[in-house]
Amino acid sequence: MDWDRYKSKKQWAGDLKPSMKRRRVGHDYQSRCIYMITLVVNERRSLLGSLTGNGETTPAIVEPSPLGQAVIQSLINLPKFYPQIAIWTFQLMPDHLHFIVFVKERIPVHLGKVINGFKVGCNRAYKELVKGDTPGLWEDGYNDLILDRDGQLQRMKAYIHDNPRRLAIKRNHADLFQVQRNIKVGKYTFAALGNVFLLDAPCLLQVQCSRKLTPLQINATVQRFLSLAQNGAVLISPSISPGEKAVMKAAFEHGFPVVVLQENGFAPLAKPGGRRFDACAQGRLLMLAPWEHHNDRRVIKRNQCLDLNEMARVICLKSGQ
């Protein structure tokens, strides 16, 4: 997903709002394609519904408010205005909406026009329900993810439908899902997401492996570190070399607690994705970032690799290892 602003390209409609132009560069948003769309309520107000269930012992479900019901109905009706599209699935959340739209054949306008028309309809329903002069329901623009890679559609469907459970888990374990800043260890300062008490573990053990290790050596290293983790060691690494990645992945998959150092920092509303989400809720994951968050993809530099490994060493020294 490319969030860079697309500038001065002739194939874009000139009357599109700037907020509609943060899209994948060069992509034709009128052509046949599948998208996951996310719209967020202004100021993240929980206007669309309420969450019931805790996601652990009882199922988590979002009960739509009257406004949420109107939003759902507007979404269901969208193909009546644009028969070239189909809404495959959606998930209403208290403060946002996810849906997957399939452009079956070329639409006469940019996808942004379709989404904007939907938002106008929602705003109309919003104003009728509140009976007063209100700002728009949605934040400007929308987020889109183009689902054009193998397995991506099924993963996003699963992600969308898992949203209520994830929200309930976050509320149940709010301290584990809140970005904490200015975590100091020695001379270093980190932003953290996850169980910061892992830093107080009696045995923190750095995982650092040479890039020259053979597959057989990597396997032996994995087994050695798994044995140490079995005996209570908390493994810490930036997972840079193939050996480090193999060790940390194996420890994670075996359910052992791990501390991960990473180059990219955390946005204010950052949350772990995939299986890291549940590991975070279980208190067996801590992610540390010494640098600021950035949206663009970057190749980690050699000096950053050296710095991250040194940070892991210092953190382990703090625990007396």
N, C-alpha and C positions, 0 to 999 in steps of 0.2 A: 504494500500500500504506500503510495507516494503522496505525502502531504504538502510537497512544495507548491507554491503558487505558480500557476501556469500563466505566462505572460505573453501578450501580443502575438497569438497564433491565429492565423486567418480562418482555420477551420472551426473556431469557436464562435458561437452566436454572439454578436456584439452587444446584445441587450441583456446578457446574463449578469447577475449581480456578482460582485467580487467574491462573496462568500461561497459562490458555487464553482469557483475556478480552482480550488485547491484539489486537483484531481491528478490521476496518473497521466503523466506527460505523453501526448501523442495518441491516447486511447480515444476511439470513436464511441461516444456515449449515446449514440442512436442505434448502434448495431446490436445484433443478437448476442446476448451475454447474460451471465448470472451475477447478481450483486447481493451483498449483505449491506443493508442500510441501517444506520443508527441515528436517531433524532433524540435530542436532549431537551428537557423542559428548562425554560429560563430559570436561572438561579438554582437549578436542581431541586425545585420544590416538588414534594410528593403529592402531585395533583391527580395522578392517573389511577391510583389504587392503593391498597394496603396489603402488607405481607402477613400471611398467617402460617403457622407451623414453624418449627425450629430447624428443619432440614436434617435433623439427626434421628430423633425418635418419632417425629411426625412430619409428613410431607410439607414442603414449603410451597405455598400457592399465593399468587397475587390476585386478590379480589378487586376487580375493576370498580372504580368510582363511576358515577353517571358520566363524568367527562371521559373517563377511560373507555366506557362503553361506546361513547360517541366516536372516539378515536378509532376503535376497532371497526366500527361500522363504516367509517370513512375509508379505512384501509381496504376492507372487503369490497367496497364499491368502486375502488380505483380502476379496476379493469373495465368497468362500464364506460369510462371516459377514454381509456386507452386499451382497446381490445388486443393490442400487440403484446401486452404484458400479462403475467400471472403472478399472484402472490403465493409463494410456496409454503411459507411458514412464518410465524411471528411470535414474539414474546413481549407482552406489555409488562413494564416494570413501574414502580411508583413514580420514578422521575425520568424515565427514558423509554424508548421503544426500539426494538430490533425487528427487522423483517428481511426475508430473502425474496427478491423479485427476479423473475425470469423474463428477460426481453426476448420473446419468441421470434419476432421478426422486426425489421427496422421500424422504429418509432419516428413520427414526423418531427419531433422536437428533441432537444437535449434532455437526458434523464433529469437534469436539474430542474427543468420546467415541470416535469411530471411530479417530482417531489415537492416543488413549490406549490403546485396546485393542491396537492394533498394537505400541505400545511395551512393553506388559506382556508380550506374546508374545516379543518380542526379549529382554527382561530374563530371561525364563525360560530361553531358549536360552543366554544369556550365563552364567547361574549354573551351568547344567549343564556347560558347556564348561570353566569355570575351577575347578569343584569346590570352591567355597568361598564364604564370605560376602563379597559385593562390593556396592558402591553400584550404583545403576541405570546402565544403559549410556548413556542419553541425558541431555542437559541438560534442565531443566524446560521445558515448553511446546514450541512449534514455531513456525516462521515460515510464513505463507501469503501467496501472491500470487494475487489473483483475476484470472483471465485473461478479461477481458470487453471488451477493446479490439481493434480491427481489427489483425491481424498479430501480436498479442501471443503467441498460442499458438505460432506457428512460430518466433518469436524466442526464446522460452523453451526450446523443444525444441532449437534449435541451441545455446543457451547450455549446457543440461544436458549434451549430448553432447560439447561442446567442453571440458568441465571437466578431463578428464585432461591434455589438451594444455596448457591454461592452467597447471595445476599444474606440469607438467614445465618449461615456459618460466620460470615463477617461480623454480623451483629452479636452473635454468641461469643465470639473471640475477638472483640474489637481491638484489644491491645496488641494482638498479633498481626493485625492488618493495617495498622497506622504507621505511616512513615515517620521515623524518629530521626532527628538531625542532631548534629554536634555530639556524636558518640565518640569520646576520646579514648584512645588506647596508645599509651606512650606519647610519641610526638605526632601521631596521626589522628585525623578527625574524619569520621564517616557519617554518611546517612545510612540508616538501617531499616530493613523491613523483615519482620519475623520475630523469632524468639531471642531477644537480646540476652537473656539469661544463659544462653549457650556459651557466652563469653566467660562466664564464671565456672564453667565445667572444670573439674580437677585435672583433666587430661585433655588438652587440645593438641592435636598432632598435625603438623604440616605435611601436605602431600605435594612433593616436588620431584618430578621425574625427568630424566634426560630425554631429549627427542630421539636419541640414538638407540633407545631400547628396541629390541626385536619383539615380535608378537609373543614369543615364549617368555621373554623377560617381563613383558607387560602383564601376562597372565599370572606369573609368579608374584609380581608386585601387588596385583589386585588381591590375590589370596592372602598375602601377608597383611595388608591393610585391613581386609575384612576381619581377619582374626583379631587384630588390635581393636577394631570397632566393636566386635563382639564382647570384648573385655572392658568396654566402657570408654574408649577413646572417641573424642569428637573430632572428625576430620575437617581440615580447613585447607582451601586451595582456590586459586583463580581458574583452575581447570584449563590450562593453556596447551600443554603438550598432549599427544595422544595417550600417554600413560596416565597423566593426571586426570584426563577426561574419563578414561576407563575405570580408574579407581573410584572417583566421585560418583559416577553413574551407578556402579555396582553397589556402593554404600547406600546410595539413595534408594535403589530398587529393593535392597534388603531391609529397608525401614530404619536404618541407623541415622542419628542426627548428624547434620553437616552444616558447615559455614562456608558460604560461597562469596568470594571477592569478585567484583565485576567492574568493568571500565565505565559503563554507563550508569548515571545516577538515577534518581527516582523523581518522577513528576508528582505533584501534590496528591493526586488521586490514584497513584500507582497501586497495582495489585498483582500478585503472582499469577501466572497462567498455567493451564494444564494441570499436571499432577503436582506441581509445586504448590498449588492452591491448597490442596488437602494436606500436604506435608506441613505447610505453614499453620493450618488450623490445628494440627496434631502437636505443634510445638517442636518439631524436629528439623526446622529449617531456619537459617538466618542468612540474609543477603546483605552484604556490606558494599558500599560504593564510596570511594574517596573523592570522586569528582562530580561535577554538576551533570544534570540530565541534559540530553540532546535528542532531538527527533530524527536526525539524519543517521544513516548507517555509516559506521566508520570501521576501518581496519585498525586493530589494536597495534600500537607501535612497540618496538623492542624495549625502549626505555620504560614504557608503561608496564610491560610484562615483568621487567626486573623490579620495578617499584611494587607491584602487587605481590610478588613472591617475598619481597623484603617485609611488606606489611604482614603477611601471613606468619613470617618468622617472628616478628616482634610480638604479635598477638599470642603466639605459642609461648614465648619467653615470659609473658605476663602471667601465664598459668603455671610457670615453673618447669615447663618441659624443655 
